[in-house]
Amino acid sequence: MESINRLSQALQDRSATITVVGLGYVGLPLALGFAQQGFRVMGLDDDAPKIDRLMQGTDYINGQDAVVQASVSSGKFNPTRDINCMSHSDVIVICVPTPLTKNREPNISYVEGVAKRIGQLMKPGTLVVLESTTYPGTTEEVVLPLVLAGGRVTQVGRDFFLAFSPERVDPGNPSYHTYNTTKIVGGVTPTCTDLTAQLYQTLLERTDLVKKASSSRAAELEKLFENIFRSVNIALVNELALLCNEMSLNVWEILDLASTKPFGFMRFNPGPGIGGHCIPLDPFYLTWKAREFDFSTRFIELAGQLNAHMPHHVVDLIIQGLGSRGLVGANVLLLGMAYKKDVADHRESPSVRVLEILQHRQADVKYLDPMLPAVKIEGVMWRSVDPSEIAKADCCVLMTDHTEFDMDSILKQAKVLVDTRGWTQGRDLSGYACKVVCLGHGQKAAHPVVSLK
Ligand SMILES: NC(=O)c1ccc[n+]([C@@H]2O[C@H](COP(=O)([O-])OP(=O)(O)OC[C@H]3O[C@@H](n4cnc5c(N)ncnc54)[C@H](O)[C@@H]3O)[C@@H](O)[C@H]2O)c1
């Protein structure tokens, strides 16, 4: 009871020290948020250049350098590689990666490594929160035993506290961010849930933006379901786009029409595939866990297959655009390497997959992306080319609809444009010489109707 009251008071009066482990897309904004709320925050990352950049006042995630500078100079935000900071922390939030292994199975080695060190270094009374996306059961089945094995605490909910609280950040979203998106918290015990709710209430714009789950497992599954929901719906609309292509119908028109229904319909757009650190990977976490229950997640796997096919379809559209020129030796320019609009992130980007397929098929491929001047793909450094390459390309491929791309200028210069984002739809293209091929807008001659009689 004493440790509960002490932590609760330290959260209330902002005297708690919070360590955020992993200063990436999730951890850095979170750490800065806690620092801005008046907590002393230790930002722990094992990537030395990241720590150096933060110490120099650079926000390498959201470009908010002034916030980093003010937080570092006030002593509220302390970027560090020294893991011993855990030993004098009241709260430790884990934001390390949860990738897949080569066999597409969960790789929770980063979480395990951190949990083990927490167990060895933490002081009694600490609240540990896992934010990394993972399968249901990780907090209780993996993190809890590793923390207990350190021997510094003995009973969860009494002399230390443990919870899962998923991050829901949507990079590039102008309306929703960490501080105004409802935060789910699920503790291993009810006390763990309550303390975690109290922690995030200090951060969010309104206290009712914190929603308690019945358990850490429920919170873990809820997070996976959010991402699977997106993956499945994107796959469904991608399938519709492929069908429209065959049927000489326009998927963008079908979506505009369906979107007029004010209830029971939520629009998802087709595209060249799915990317980012979450949507392509997270569904496999649930598929893997489901096997333990002799359960096959067929819908999820089918969605994965459909989405993985889309980069191949884009290459088919490029071949269609090139016509008799053919793909071998063709100068193909990918417009956009980022996995989505206005973000500087090419992790799991379909552009990378399209680039690889084009290279394999002997096209001369380049990319142009104002958000990503250089990217490393399979150990090779690629650099974004000059916009003058648009006019030189045999085919330009709009992969990412960045705001910075000027459609008029691209259409004026390009010989052929493959549009994978519906960018050209609903626009008058008659004044341009450019040949446009749009994903999901079937332009083949309609199939003849064959009588079976
Ligand atoms: N990126 C998103 O939009 C997003 C959204 C919701 C959830 N998530 C989840 O959040 C988690 C983190 O994702 P991210 O995008 O922030 O990853 P990231 O790769 O951007 O950042 C992770 C950071 O952890 C650091 N790190 C790794 N091992 C460490 C260790 N042992 N000690 C200290 N630091 C260590 C890395 O150096 C890196 O800076 C993942 O589970 C991801 O699925 C991500």
The ligand as an SDF file (V2000), in Angstrom:
LIG
                    3D

 44 48  0  0  0  0  0  0  0  0999 V2000
    6.1690    3.6980  -35.6770 N   0  0  0  0  0  0  0  0  0  0  0  0
    4.8780    3.7000  -35.4100 C   0  0  0  0  0  0  0  0  0  0  0  0
    4.1220    4.4070  -36.0460 O   0  0  0  0  0  0  0  0  0  0  0  0
    4.3200    2.8160  -34.3070 C   0  0  0  0  0  0  0  0  0  0  0  0
    2.9900    3.0040  -33.9280 C   0  0  0  0  0  0  0  0  0  0  0  0
    2.4570    2.2350  -32.9080 C   0  0  0  0  0  0  0  0  0  0  0  0
    3.2470    1.2640  -32.3070 C   0  0  0  0  0  0  0  0  0  0  0  0
    4.5240    1.0650  -32.6950 N   0  0  0  0  0  0  0  0  0  0  0  0
    5.2960    0.0440  -31.9940 C   0  0  0  0  0  0  0  0  0  0  0  0
    6.1870    0.6830  -31.0880 O   0  0  0  0  0  0  0  0  0  0  0  0
    7.4140   -0.0500  -30.9750 C   0  0  0  0  0  0  0  0  0  0  0  0
    8.5770    0.8490  -31.3340 C   0  0  0  0  0  0  0  0  0  0  0  0
    8.4110    1.2620  -32.6630 O   0  0  0  0  0  0  0  0  0  0  0  0
    9.2020    2.5060  -33.2620 P   0  0  0  0  0  0  0  0  0  0  0  0
    8.5840    2.7700  -34.5960 O   0  0  0  0  0  0  0  0  0  0  0  0
    9.2890    3.5960  -32.2710 O   0  0  0  0  0  0  0  0  0  0  0  0
   10.6450    1.8440  -33.4590 O   0  0  0  0  0  0  0  0  0  0  0  0
   12.0300    2.6080  -33.7710 P   0  0  0  0  0  0  0  0  0  0  0  0
   12.8820    1.6200  -34.4550 O   0  0  0  0  0  0  0  0  0  0  0  0
   11.7410    3.9190  -34.4250 O   0  0  0  0  0  0  0  0  0  0  0  0
   12.6130    2.9310  -32.3390 O   0  0  0  0  0  0  0  0  0  0  0  0
   13.0440    1.9630  -31.4490 C   0  0  0  0  0  0  0  0  0  0  0  0
   14.2440    2.5010  -30.7050 C   0  0  0  0  0  0  0  0  0  0  0  0
   14.6270    1.5340  -29.7240 O   0  0  0  0  0  0  0  0  0  0  0  0
   16.0370    1.5660  -29.6040 C   0  0  0  0  0  0  0  0  0  0  0  0
   16.4710    0.3320  -28.9600 N   0  0  0  0  0  0  0  0  0  0  0  0
   16.4530   -0.9220  -29.4200 C   0  0  0  0  0  0  0  0  0  0  0  0
   16.9110   -1.7780  -28.4800 N   0  0  0  0  0  0  0  0  0  0  0  0
   17.2140   -1.0410  -27.3990 C   0  0  0  0  0  0  0  0  0  0  0  0
   17.7350   -1.3470  -26.1170 C   0  0  0  0  0  0  0  0  0  0  0  0
   17.9940   -2.5910  -25.7620 N   0  0  0  0  0  0  0  0  0  0  0  0
   17.9560   -0.3400  -25.2680 N   0  0  0  0  0  0  0  0  0  0  0  0
   17.6910    0.9460  -25.6110 C   0  0  0  0  0  0  0  0  0  0  0  0
   17.1850    1.2900  -26.8110 N   0  0  0  0  0  0  0  0  0  0  0  0
   16.9570    0.3080  -27.6940 C   0  0  0  0  0  0  0  0  0  0  0  0
   16.5020    1.7560  -31.0290 C   0  0  0  0  0  0  0  0  0  0  0  0
   17.8120    2.2410  -31.1170 O   0  0  0  0  0  0  0  0  0  0  0  0
   15.4680    2.7510  -31.5690 C   0  0  0  0  0  0  0  0  0  0  0  0
   15.8950    4.0850  -31.3830 O   0  0  0  0  0  0  0  0  0  0  0  0
    7.2470   -1.2440  -31.8900 C   0  0  0  0  0  0  0  0  0  0  0  0
    6.7510   -2.3220  -31.1560 O   0  0  0  0  0  0  0  0  0  0  0  0
    6.1850   -0.7920  -32.8720 C   0  0  0  0  0  0  0  0  0  0  0  0
    5.4730   -1.8820  -33.4180 O   0  0  0  0  0  0  0  0  0  0  0  0
    5.0790    1.8440  -33.6690 C   0  0  0  0  0  0  0  0  0  0  0  0
  1  2  1  0
  2  3  2  0
  2  4  1  0
  4  5  1  0
  4 44  2  0
  5  6  2  0
  6  7  1  0
  7  8  2  0
  8  9  1  0
  8 44  1  0
  9 10  1  0
  9 42  1  0
 10 11  1  0
 11 12  1  0
 11 40  1  0
 12 13  1  0
 13 14  1  0
 14 15  2  0
 14 16  1  0
 14 17  1  0
 17 18  1  0
 18 19  2  0
 18 20  1  0
 18 21  1  0
 21 22  1  0
 22 23  1  0
 23 24  1  0
 23 38  1  0
 24 25  1  0
 25 26  1  0
 25 36  1  0
 26 27  1  0
 26 35  1  0
 27 28  2  0
 28 29  1  0
 29 30  1  0
 29 35  2  0
 30 31  1  0
 30 32  2  0
 32 33  1  0
 33 34  2  0
 34 35  1  0
 36 37  1  0
 36 38  1  0
 38 39  1  0
 40 41  1  0
 40 42  1  0
 42 43  1  0
M  CHG  2   8   1  16  -1
M  END
$$$$
